Structure formats: C-alpha cells, structure tokens
Amino acid sequence: MKANFFKFISGIFPFFLFTCSTDTGSSRRPEQNSDSQAQEMINRALETTNVELLNNVKVSFEFRDQKVTYQNSEGNFEYTRVFPDTAGNEIIDTLTNNSFKRFKNGTQLQLTQEEKNNLSGGINSIIYFAFLPFRLQDPAVQSSYSGEVIIKKKKYHKVKVTFSKEGGGQDHDDTFYYYFDKDSYSLDYLAYQYHTDGGGVRFRTAYNPRSLQGILVQDYINYKGNPDSIDFDSIENYYNSGKLKELSKIELKNVSILDN
C-alpha cells in the first residue's frame, strides 16, 4: 500500500490505491465475485446509507490541508483536490474516468504514466474512505462472509474484502474487513492489512456520523498494531482488549453538497 503522497502530511497512514483506469463511481455491484451472504450484508449497508445518491452529486470537503471536490454523474466522475506542497506552491490534482492532471501554480506538469498512477491513487483513496460503503460495489471487489463477532458488547456481521488483480489497482493483494451492525447495518468498524512500505495493519472506528441531504458522512479513529504479534484475521479481539495504539484521526470538515 503506497503512502508516498501522504508523507508530506504526516507519514503515518497509508491508503488502499486504485489505478485511474478502475471503473470508479460505478453503480455496478460485484455479485459475481462475492458469496451471497457477504453480498447481502453489503447491499443492506448500501441501502441504509443512501449511497445511491452519490451516483449523481457534487460534494466538497476539507481533509487536513486539502480542499477536495467529488463530482459524479452516473459513473462519469471528476475528483479535484487543492493543497500546498512543502515549498508553499499551490498544487491542483484532477482525476476523471480518462485522465489525471496535476497543476503547479497554474501550470500543468508533464508526468509519466507511472507518476500519474501513483498520484491519482492519493485522491482516489481519499474518496474511497470518505464515502464508504459506496465503493464496496466496485467490480473488482471480492467479498466473503466471516460470521458474527462482538465488538464492545455489540454484535456485528464481519465481511472480508479482497480485490481482483484486474481492476483492483496496484495494491490488489491488500485485505480488508468490514464490520456491519447486526441490526442497522451501519459500518461502525473496518480493518485492513497492507504489504508495501514494510507492511502493517490498521483498525478504524467510526464516529461523528451525520447525514447531509441524505448522504452519510462519518469520521474515523485510526489504530495500528504490530503485524508480527497480531493475528489480522481476528484483529477486532485486539481492539476489544485495548492492544491497539491510536495513530490518527480521519476527519472530513466543512462538507457541503453543491449543485451538480
């Protein structure tokens, strides 16, 4: 899981990256790659959070020192972020279905395809986590049901998610677990294991859920654990016993729904 982009922020948390060729913003559900029980959990979570509204909407928000805009019109998307680099230059990244462009102080930079892939992953991953579980319907998703677990005395459906090599991005071999409330199907927790930059495991707890014109937005507390001493497949038990260390907060600020 590449974290190069985030090093200028804090260097403390990597993200799952999709390539810019992925069918981002698609409303297709990955039923052909998932077992029926896992797919049922995902579908119920999608229904309860009204994520279908994200198929035709424009949203802006702030994430740390970045101003991000998400715009989608039935699968045709444009993601934009504006932020200062370490030298104080204004950087603007724009990702669409067909291209990635970076501007520095108003001038478009000439990038190699590898640079485009790496940089597009930065903005793509912000959108991925900002609007979960919306992206769990991407075609590359492969899900399986892992049973019921108890987290902080509440019952959750645990769903394992991996990604197919085709369309799954540079880090398709990363593994995720999503925890859906047994009654409401809210996504209260998630965990992931990555392998690049030395590898690691993360566990996130959702807080501050709010609805903006029907669209669910929530923030997360990010925890880490020592991958050498943790059984990732049961990472929720380490969280229950207080063995994970708080690493950071993932907060979306000034979220606004704009005219599309």
Secondary structure, 3 states (H helix, E strand, C coil): CCCCHHHHCCCCCCCCCCCCCCCCCCCCCCHHHCCHHHHHHHHHHHHHCCHHHHHEEEEEEEECCEEEEEEEECCEEEEEEEEECCCCCEEEEEEECCCEEEEECCEECCCCHHHHHHHHHHHHHHHHHHCCCHHHHCCCEEEEEEEEEEECCEEEEEEEEEECCCCCCCCCCCEEEEEEECCCCCEEEEEEEECCCCCEEEEEEEEEEEEECCEEEEEEEEEEECCCCCCHHHHHHHHHCCCCEEEEEECCEEEEEECC
